[in-house]
Amino acid sequence: MPPSPEEPRGLLDALLTRRHDSLDGALAATGPMLAPPIVDAALVAEPPTREVVVALDPDQDLPSASGWRPVRYQIDCRAEHLDDVLAVVAPAPLEVYAHVPDAALADTARALTEAGHIPGLPAGRGPGAVADFLAVLAHTDTGYVARTDGAEGVVALLAATVAALSGFDVRAAFAEPDVDRLRRLVPEAAAAVREILTAVEVDDPERVARDLEALGLTTR
């Protein structure tokens, strides 16, 4: 269960998510580290019983809200579709994974935040691209979402976000994350990190959650 508005968000509270191929499977996924699940818009014919992120096809219009709104929308787009996505006015926050070269990642993130959208950091980006991306996100209020492989990738993202907020070397933190430093974060610092990094999409959140616990990282 996510923390109440009065509680600071722990470093791993409702952090991990994945895309589901059925609504029933998405709604059944629960756990303290699990964020709202991601489902394709075509699977949501009526309001679900819990918060979800609705994934959109870039070639389709926004679906009718039908009296409810998802916690967020998500869309993947190529560089040639970015201008169209920037112009979208969605009834809920919009996560955008723009598939652009590393050199364009920071400028794209800046354009997305200026449009009020939430930039997505695709998996497989190098330390330099991540550092440039976080140099933008550390000074905005949209936050960002990310995709990665396994617990090591999650730890690298957390460490890089901590470094970006602290003025430390983001490249070094991403390439060689300091797990001990993450364990020692005070609640206020952990909550500040989670204001920036709002969710991480992985293939197997339950396995990643176990691996993070094995590293001594917990939701509280």
The 8 nearest C-alpha neighbors of each residue, nearest first, counted from 0:
[[1, 31, 2, 30, 13, 29, 12, 33],
 [2, 0, 13, 12, 3, 31, 8, 34],
 [1, 3, 6, 8, 4, 0, 7, 12],
 [2, 4, 5, 6, 1, 7, 8, 0],
 [3, 5, 6, 2, 7, 8, 1, 190],
 [4, 6, 3, 7, 2, 8, 1, 190],
 [7, 5, 3, 4, 2, 8, 9, 190],
 [8, 6, 190, 9, 186, 5, 187, 2],
 [7, 9, 190, 2, 12, 6, 10, 193],
 [10, 8, 12, 218, 219, 11, 189, 190],
 [9, 11, 189, 12, 218, 193, 190, 8],
 [12, 10, 218, 14, 9, 32, 13, 217],
 [11, 13, 32, 218, 9, 14, 31, 10],
 [14, 12, 34, 32, 33, 31, 1, 15],
 [13, 15, 198, 11, 34, 12, 32, 33],
 [16, 14, 33, 199, 34, 204, 32, 198],
 [17, 15, 200, 34, 36, 33, 204, 199],
 [16, 18, 200, 201, 36, 37, 202, 19],
 [17, 19, 37, 38, 36, 20, 16, 200],
 [20, 18, 38, 21, 25, 37, 17, 24],
 [19, 21, 38, 18, 22, 24, 39, 25],
 [22, 20, 24, 23, 19, 25, 42, 38],
 [21, 23, 25, 24, 26, 42, 38, 20],
 [24, 22, 26, 25, 21, 27, 28, 19],
 [25, 23, 27, 21, 22, 26, 28, 19],
 [24, 26, 22, 23, 27, 28, 36, 19],
 [25, 27, 23, 24, 28, 22, 49, 48],
 [26, 28, 24, 25, 23, 29, 22, 36],
 [29, 27, 25, 26, 24, 30, 36, 33],
 [30, 28, 33, 27, 31, 26, 0, 32],
 [29, 31, 33, 32, 0, 28, 13, 205],
 [30, 32, 0, 33, 12, 13, 218, 1],
 [33, 31, 13, 12, 14, 30, 11, 15],
 [34, 32, 13, 15, 30, 31, 16, 14],
 [33, 35, 13, 16, 14, 15, 36, 32],
 [34, 36, 51, 50, 52, 16, 33, 37],
 [37, 35, 51, 16, 25, 17, 52, 34],
 [36, 38, 18, 52, 53, 51, 17, 19],
 [39, 37, 53, 19, 18, 54, 52, 40],
 [38, 40, 54, 41, 42, 53, 55, 37],
 [39, 41, 42, 53, 43, 54, 55, 38],
 [40, 42, 39, 43, 44, 38, 55, 54],
 [43, 41, 40, 39, 44, 22, 38, 21],
 [44, 42, 40, 41, 45, 46, 22, 47],
 [43, 45, 42, 41, 46, 40, 47, 65],
 [46, 44, 43, 47, 65, 67, 42, 64],
 [45, 47, 67, 48, 43, 44, 65, 66],
 [48, 46, 49, 45, 50, 43, 51, 26],
 [47, 49, 46, 50, 26, 51, 45, 23],
 [50, 48, 47, 51, 26, 35, 46, 69],
 [49, 51, 35, 70, 69, 52, 48, 47],
 [52, 50, 35, 36, 69, 70, 37, 53],
 [51, 53, 37, 71, 72, 70, 69, 36],
 [54, 52, 72, 38, 40, 39, 37, 73],
 [55, 53, 73, 39, 40, 72, 38, 74],
 [56, 54, 74, 40, 73, 57, 53, 39],
 [55, 57, 58, 59, 74, 54, 75, 40],
 [58, 56, 59, 55, 74, 76, 75, 60],
 [57, 59, 56, 60, 55, 80, 76, 61],
 [60, 58, 56, 57, 61, 55, 62, 40],
 [61, 59, 62, 58, 57, 56, 55, 63],
 [60, 62, 63, 59, 89, 55, 64, 90],
 [63, 61, 60, 64, 40, 59, 55, 65],
 [62, 64, 65, 61, 66, 67, 60, 68],
 [63, 65, 67, 66, 68, 62, 90, 69],
 [66, 64, 63, 67, 45, 46, 68, 62],
 [65, 67, 64, 68, 46, 63, 45, 69],
 [68, 66, 64, 65, 46, 69, 45, 63],
 [67, 69, 64, 91, 70, 90, 66, 71],
 [70, 68, 71, 51, 52, 50, 53, 91],
 [69, 71, 52, 50, 51, 68, 91, 72],
 [72, 70, 92, 52, 69, 91, 93, 53],
 [71, 73, 93, 53, 52, 54, 94, 92],
 [74, 72, 94, 54, 93, 95, 55, 53],
 [73, 75, 95, 55, 54, 94, 96, 57],
 [76, 74, 96, 95, 97, 57, 73, 77],
 [75, 77, 97, 80, 98, 96, 74, 81],
 [76, 78, 98, 79, 80, 97, 81, 99],
 [77, 79, 81, 80, 99, 98, 97, 76],
 [78, 80, 77, 81, 82, 76, 83, 99],
 [81, 79, 78, 77, 83, 82, 76, 84],
 [80, 82, 84, 78, 83, 79, 85, 76],
 [83, 81, 85, 84, 80, 86, 79, 78],
 [82, 84, 86, 81, 85, 80, 87, 79],
 [85, 83, 81, 87, 86, 82, 80, 76],
 [86, 84, 82, 83, 87, 114, 81, 111],
 [85, 87, 84, 83, 82, 88, 114, 81],
 [88, 86, 84, 85, 89, 83, 114, 93],
 [89, 87, 86, 90, 85, 91, 93, 84],
 [88, 90, 91, 87, 92, 93, 61, 72],
 [89, 91, 88, 68, 92, 64, 93, 69],
 [92, 90, 89, 71, 93, 68, 72, 70],
 [93, 91, 71, 72, 116, 89, 94, 90],
 [92, 94, 72, 116, 73, 71, 117, 95],
 [95, 93, 73, 117, 118, 72, 116, 119],
 [94, 96, 74, 118, 119, 75, 97, 73],
 [97, 95, 119, 75, 74, 98, 76, 118],
 [98, 96, 76, 99, 77, 95, 75, 78],
 [97, 99, 77, 76, 96, 78, 100, 75],
 [98, 100, 78, 97, 103, 104, 101, 77],
 [101, 99, 102, 103, 104, 98, 78, 128],
 [102, 100, 104, 103, 128, 99, 124, 125],
 [101, 103, 100, 104, 128, 105, 99, 106],
 [104, 102, 100, 101, 106, 105, 107, 99],
 [103, 105, 101, 107, 106, 102, 108, 132],
 [106, 104, 132, 108, 107, 131, 103, 109],
 [107, 105, 109, 108, 103, 104, 110, 132],
 [106, 108, 110, 104, 105, 109, 103, 111],
 [109, 107, 105, 111, 106, 110, 118, 104],
 [108, 110, 106, 112, 107, 111, 113, 105],
 [111, 109, 107, 113, 108, 112, 106, 114],
 [110, 112, 114, 108, 116, 113, 109, 118],
 [111, 113, 115, 116, 114, 109, 110, 108],
 [112, 114, 110, 115, 111, 109, 116, 108],
 [115, 113, 111, 112, 116, 85, 110, 86],
 [116, 114, 112, 113, 111, 117, 141, 92],
 [115, 117, 111, 112, 93, 114, 94, 118],
 [116, 118, 94, 143, 141, 93, 95, 112],
 [119, 117, 143, 95, 108, 94, 111, 116],
 [118, 120, 96, 144, 145, 95, 143, 121],
 [119, 121, 145, 144, 146, 96, 122, 118],
 [122, 120, 146, 145, 119, 96, 123, 124],
 [123, 121, 147, 146, 124, 120, 145, 148],
 [122, 124, 125, 121, 147, 146, 148, 120],
 [125, 123, 122, 128, 129, 126, 121, 101],
 [124, 126, 128, 127, 129, 123, 101, 174],
 [127, 125, 170, 129, 128, 173, 130, 174],
 [126, 128, 130, 129, 125, 170, 131, 124],
 [127, 129, 131, 130, 101, 125, 126, 132],
 [130, 128, 132, 126, 127, 131, 133, 125],
 [129, 131, 127, 133, 169, 132, 128, 170],
 [132, 130, 134, 128, 129, 133, 105, 127],
 [131, 133, 105, 129, 130, 134, 135, 128],
 [134, 132, 136, 135, 130, 131, 137, 129],
 [133, 135, 131, 132, 137, 136, 130, 163],
 [136, 134, 133, 132, 137, 138, 109, 105],
 [137, 135, 133, 139, 138, 134, 142, 132],
 [136, 138, 135, 134, 133, 139, 164, 163],
 [139, 137, 136, 135, 140, 134, 133, 164],
 [140, 138, 136, 141, 137, 142, 135, 112],
 [139, 141, 142, 138, 195, 136, 194, 112],
 [142, 140, 117, 139, 112, 143, 116, 115],
 [143, 141, 195, 140, 196, 194, 117, 197],
 [144, 142, 118, 196, 117, 119, 195, 197],
 [143, 145, 119, 198, 197, 199, 196, 120],
 [146, 144, 120, 199, 119, 121, 200, 198],
 [147, 145, 200, 122, 121, 199, 201, 120],
 [146, 148, 122, 152, 201, 149, 200, 145],
 [149, 147, 152, 201, 150, 202, 146, 122],
 [150, 148, 151, 152, 207, 147, 201, 153],
 [149, 151, 153, 207, 152, 211, 210, 154],
 [152, 150, 154, 153, 149, 155, 148, 211],
 [151, 153, 155, 150, 147, 154, 148, 149],
 [154, 152, 150, 156, 155, 151, 157, 149],
 [153, 155, 157, 151, 152, 156, 158, 150],
 [156, 154, 173, 152, 158, 176, 153, 157],
 [157, 155, 159, 153, 154, 158, 160, 152],
 [156, 158, 154, 160, 159, 155, 161, 153],
 [159, 157, 161, 155, 160, 176, 156, 172],
 [158, 160, 173, 162, 169, 156, 172, 161],
 [159, 161, 163, 157, 162, 158, 156, 164],
 [162, 160, 158, 164, 159, 163, 165, 192],
 [163, 161, 167, 165, 159, 169, 160, 164],
 [164, 162, 160, 166, 161, 165, 169, 159],
 [163, 165, 161, 162, 166, 137, 160, 192],
 [166, 164, 162, 163, 167, 161, 160, 168],
 [165, 167, 163, 164, 162, 168, 169, 161],
 [166, 168, 162, 165, 169, 163, 164, 172],
 [169, 167, 171, 170, 162, 172, 166, 163],
 [170, 168, 172, 159, 162, 130, 171, 163],
 [171, 169, 126, 173, 172, 168, 130, 127],
 [170, 172, 174, 173, 169, 168, 175, 176],
 [173, 171, 176, 169, 159, 175, 170, 158],
 [172, 174, 155, 159, 170, 171, 176, 175],
 [173, 175, 171, 172, 170, 176, 126, 155],
 [176, 174, 172, 173, 171, 177, 155, 170],
 [177, 175, 172, 155, 158, 173, 178, 174],
 [176, 178, 180, 179, 175, 158, 181, 172],
 [177, 179, 181, 180, 176, 182, 154, 214],
 [180, 178, 182, 181, 177, 183, 215, 176],
 [179, 181, 183, 178, 182, 177, 184, 158],
 [180, 182, 178, 179, 183, 184, 177, 158],
 [183, 181, 179, 180, 184, 216, 178, 215],
 [184, 182, 180, 181, 185, 179, 178, 186],
 [185, 183, 181, 182, 188, 189, 186, 180],
 [184, 186, 188, 187, 189, 183, 182, 190],
 [187, 185, 189, 188, 190, 184, 9, 7],
 [188, 186, 190, 189, 185, 191, 7, 184],
 [189, 187, 191, 190, 185, 186, 184, 192],
 [188, 190, 10, 186, 192, 191, 187, 9],
 [189, 191, 8, 193, 187, 188, 192, 7],
 [192, 190, 188, 194, 193, 189, 187, 195],
 [193, 191, 189, 190, 195, 194, 161, 196],
 [192, 194, 196, 190, 195, 191, 197, 10],
 [193, 195, 191, 192, 196, 142, 197, 190],
 [194, 196, 142, 193, 192, 143, 197, 137],
 [197, 195, 193, 143, 142, 144, 198, 194],
 [196, 198, 193, 144, 195, 143, 194, 142],
 [199, 197, 14, 144, 15, 196, 145, 200],
 [200, 198, 145, 15, 146, 144, 14, 16],
 [199, 201, 146, 16, 17, 15, 145, 147],
 [202, 200, 17, 203, 147, 204, 148, 146],
 [201, 203, 17, 204, 200, 148, 149, 18],
 [202, 204, 206, 205, 201, 207, 17, 149],
 [205, 203, 207, 206, 15, 201, 208, 16],
 [204, 206, 208, 207, 203, 209, 33, 30],
 [207, 205, 209, 208, 204, 203, 210, 149],
 [206, 208, 210, 204, 150, 209, 205, 149],
 [207, 209, 205, 211, 206, 210, 204, 212],
 [210, 208, 212, 206, 207, 211, 213, 205],
 [209, 211, 207, 213, 212, 208, 150, 206],
 [212, 210, 214, 208, 213, 209, 216, 150],
 [211, 213, 216, 215, 209, 214, 210, 217],
 [214, 212, 210, 211, 215, 209, 216, 208],
 [215, 213, 211, 212, 216, 210, 178, 217],
 [214, 216, 212, 213, 217, 211, 182, 178],
 [217, 215, 212, 211, 214, 182, 218, 213],
 [218, 216, 219, 212, 11, 215, 211, 10],
 [217, 219, 11, 12, 9, 10, 32, 31],
 [218, 9, 217, 10, 12, 11, 186, 216]]
